[in-house]
């Protein structure tokens, strides 16, 4: 029978977010001795650290111990078997962006294994997967939380859930959902001054670590579309997928076939005129251009792309790589409930995961 005095933690993914989460987990285990949090499994895509007797792994040295082993990770069905047979309740922490792991959530949840994760793909993929995940959790009593799938550690999902669960009617959600796009447009089209050339700003953003290794993975708008899909579903819209509504790509068609991110950046200056014209058109109206996502709940319209805003608008006034999300609801009237702050980074993303873990512990112990 599962002990109520200990909880087993299993972690998939030990990269940037995974390392930050381990540090926060170590601090949490020290601050809250009960229930005892035992790390029993940790893996990357190539290695796994665990044993048949569920021996606790020292949290502080887990990354180093994992690096020293040669054991390959089990297939996901075998991992589910292993965790389901554990002599205590288990929380699986998925710090990856793997579709394969996301697809396995219904299996884990259906066998009583709770899941916390920043993995957007689980909640923005097919609508059937979304339904299967929450049905499995409801049937087994396992918990699933994914605060960091939108806005890193910002309380975006929990706020939306609270609005819906308390009976408020959400009419519109609008905002800047990408730290990359926020940084790019705050630099390219600032509210004062002229900004640099588009290609130069994209290159700078990559050098500073704000973009993916291939910036096209940010500029195609799909990351924002995934986040909008999640929020729209939570607001009650059965959105089929992130490609089932208009998403504006900022990749010139001629550069979609570039073989690498470096080749893309080399050729991007040839297309600066297009973005410059977009910026100038906004300036003629006394406005600035920003890359935003919006959900009109009443008309069931979701879209991602460039919009013009007055310089005094909260979306225009963002700094750095901050995110901003505005919830328009019946209760809040014409003045939206606004959440703003860092929407990217290992530490803040891990904070959202750790916060979700604390919520799960409060429900399963």
N, C-alpha and C positions, 0 to 999 in steps of 0.2 A: 504493500500500500504506500502511496506517495507520502513522504514526510512534509508536514506543513512548516517545518523549521528551516528548510533549505530549498533553494531554487537553483536549478541547473541552467547555466547560460551557454548557448552554442552560437558561435560567430562565424559567418561566412563573409570574407572580405577583410583584408588587413592593409589596405592602402591608406590614402590620406585621411578619409573619414574613419576608417577602421582603427587607425592608430590613435586618433583623437578620442574616439569612443572608449578605447581600452584605458586611456588615461583617466577619463571621467568615470568609468566603471570602477577602477581601482579606488578613486576618491569616494565614490558612493558606497562601496563595500566597507570602507573604513568608517564612514560617517554613520552608516546604518547597519549595525552588526546583526540585526534580525529583520527578515530572514537571512540566513547566511547565503551569499551569492557565490556559487561554485562554478567557475569556468571549466567546462568539461570537453569542449570541442572548439577548435579554431582552424580555419583553412583559408588558403588562397586557391586560385584555379589550378595550381600545380602541387601543393603540399597540404597535408592535414596533420594536426596534432591531437590525438585522442587515444584512449585505450578501452578495452572491453569492460573494465571494472569502473568506468566513469571517474577515474582518479582526478581530483582537482588540479588544475594547472595554475601556478602562481600568475596572477593577472599582470603584475609589474614586469615580469620577464617573458611574457607569452610570445612576443614578436621574435625575440632572440631564440627561444626554444623552437619555435616553428621553423625558423630559418635553418636550424641545425638538423632537422629530420629529413628523411627521404621518402616517407610514407605518402603515397598519392591519396587524394581525397576520394571517398566512396562515391558511387553514383547516387544521385539524389533519392531514389527510392530506398536504397540501402541506408542512407543517412536518416531517412524518416523512420525506418525500422529501428535503428539504433537509438534514436531519441525517444521514440514511443515506448521503448522497453525500459527506460531509465527509472530508477527507484525514487524519483522526485519529479515535481512539475518542471517543465522545460520552457524557456523562452528562446526562440531562435531570432538572432539579430542578423539581418541581411544587409550588409553595407556595400553591396555591389549594385551595378546597373544591369545585371544579367537577366535576359528574358527567360532563359532556362530555369533559373532559380524562381523567378516570378511565377512561371507556369506551374511550379510544384507547390505553391502556397496552399491550394485546396487540399492537397494530400497531407501536408503538415498539420494544417488547422483541423482537418477532419479527424485526425488522430490525437487531438488534444494538445498540440504544441502551439503555443502562442507565438505571434510574429510581430516584431517591430522593425521598421525599415525606412530608409529614404528612397527606395527603388521606385522611380516613377512608372516603370514599365508594367508593374503589376496592376496599377490602378488606372492607367491610361491606354492599355492595350485593348483587346476586344472587350465588348460589353459583356459577353458571355463569361470571360475570365473574372471580371468584376463581380458578376452575380455569383459565380461559383465560390469565390473567396469568402464573401460575406455569408453565403448560405452554409458553407462548411463551418465557419466560426460559430454561427448561431446554433447549428445542430450539436456541436461538441462542447460548447461553452468556452472554447479557447478564445483569446483576444487577439485583435489585429489593429495596430496603430501605425500611421504613416505620416505624421506631422511634417517631417522633413522632405516629403516628396514635392512640396510646394513651399518656396520661400525659406529653405534651410531651417534655421531655428526660430523664425518669426511665427507667432501663433495664428497662422492663417486658417488652417484646416480646423483647429479646435474652435476658433471664433465662429466660423461658418456653421459648424455643427451645433454650437450653442444657440445661434440665431434660429436655425431651423427647428431644433429640438424644443425650444421654448415657444414656438408658434409664431415667430415673426415671419413676414413674407419678404423674401429677398427679391428685389425687382431687377437689380443690375449689379454686376461686378466688373470693375475696370481697373487696370493698373499696368505698371511696368514689372514684369515677372522674371526678367533676365538680368543678372548682374552684368553680364557681358554687354548686352544691348544698352543698359543704363549708362555704363562707362563710355561706350562708343558715342552715343548721342549727346551726353553731357559735355563731351570733349569736342565733337564735330559741330554741334549746333548749340553753343552755350547761350544762356539768356542775355549775356553781355559779352562783347568781343566777337571775333569772327570764327574762331576754331580753325583746325587744320584741314588738310585735304583728307578725303574719306580713306583712301588707301593708306595714308600715313597713320591715321588714327587706328585702323585695323591692325597694322603692323605693330604699333606701339602697344596696343592691347594684348597682342600675342606675346610680345617680349616681357610684359609685366605679369603674364600668367593669367590674364582674365579670359582668354579664349581656350577652346579645345586645341589640341595639337594641329588639327586642320580647322581653321576658322569657319569653313563652310558648315561645319556641324552646329555652329551657333547662328550663322547668317541665314540658314534655310528656314528658321522660324519654328522648327519642329519641337525644340525644347519647350518653348513657350506654349505651343499647341498642346503638348502633353499636360502641362500644368492647368491649362484652361479646361481640358477634358475632365480632369479630376474634380475641379471646382464645380463645373457644370453638372456633373453627375451628383455631387453632394447637394447641389441646389435643386435636384429633382429632374434634371433633363437626361434622358437615356441616350447620351451621345455614343455613337457606335465606335468611333476611333478618332485619333488626332488628325486624320486626313479627311474627315467627313464634313469639314467646314472650311471656309476660305482662310488660307494661310499665305501671307505675302513673303516670298523669299527675296533676300537682298543679294542673291548670287546672280550676276549677269549670266544669261543663258549660254553665252559663248565660253564661260569658264566652268560650267558644270562638269565638263569632261576632263578637267585638269587632273593629272595623275597623282598630284601631291598637294599638300597645303602650301609648300614653298613655291611650287610653280604657280599656284593660284595667286599668291601675294606678289609674285614677280609681274604678273599680267594685270593685276587689279588697277594700277594707275591709269591704264588705257580707258577705264570706264568711270573715272572720277567725275566727269562732266555730268553724268546722269544724277548722281547724288547731289552734286553742287546745284543743279537746276531745282531739285526737290527742296533743298534748303532755301534757295533764293525765293522760290514761290511762297514759302511760308513767311519769310521775312517781309515780303511785300504786303502781307496781311497783318504785319506786326506780331507774328507768331513764331514758334519754334516747332520743329518736327521731332516726334518721339516714336519709338517702336512699342506698341501697346497691345494688350489683349483685352477683349471685352465680351461679356456675356449679358445679353438682354433676355432675362428669364421669361418674361411675358410673351415675347414674340419668338422665343426659342432660337434666337440668333447668336451664334458664336463666331468671332472673327479675330484674326491676328494680323497686324500690319502697321504701317505708318499712319499717324494722325497728327494734325496740327493743334497746338495748344497756346493760349495766351501765356506770356512770360510769367504772369503772376499765379498761374495754375499750379497746384501742388505737384502734378506730374512733371511740369516743366522745370520746377525749382529743385529737383533732386540733385544730390551731390554724389560724386564718385560712382560707385557701383551699387548704390542702394536700390532696393526694391520698394515699391509702394502699391498697396492694394486697397481699393475703396469699395466698401459694401454699401449699396443703396437699398434701404429696406423701408417698410411701412412705418416701423417705430422710429427710425432715425430721420425720416422725412427727407427734405432736400439737402440736408447736410450729412454726407456719408460718414460711416464709421471707417476710419483710416488706420491702416497698419503700415509702418514704414521702418526700414532699417536694413542692415546687411542681409542680403539674400543669397550669399554664397560664401564658401570657405569651410575648411575641415572642422574647425572648432565649433562654429555656430551650427553647422549641420549635425555634428555629433551631439550637440546640446539638445536638439530636437529629438534625436533618437533616445538619449538618456532620459529625457523628460517622459517620453512614451513608455520606456521601461518602468519608470517609477509608477506611472498610471496602471500598468499591467500588474505590477507587484501588489498594488493596493486592492486589486480585484481578485487575484487568484490565490493569495495567501490565506 
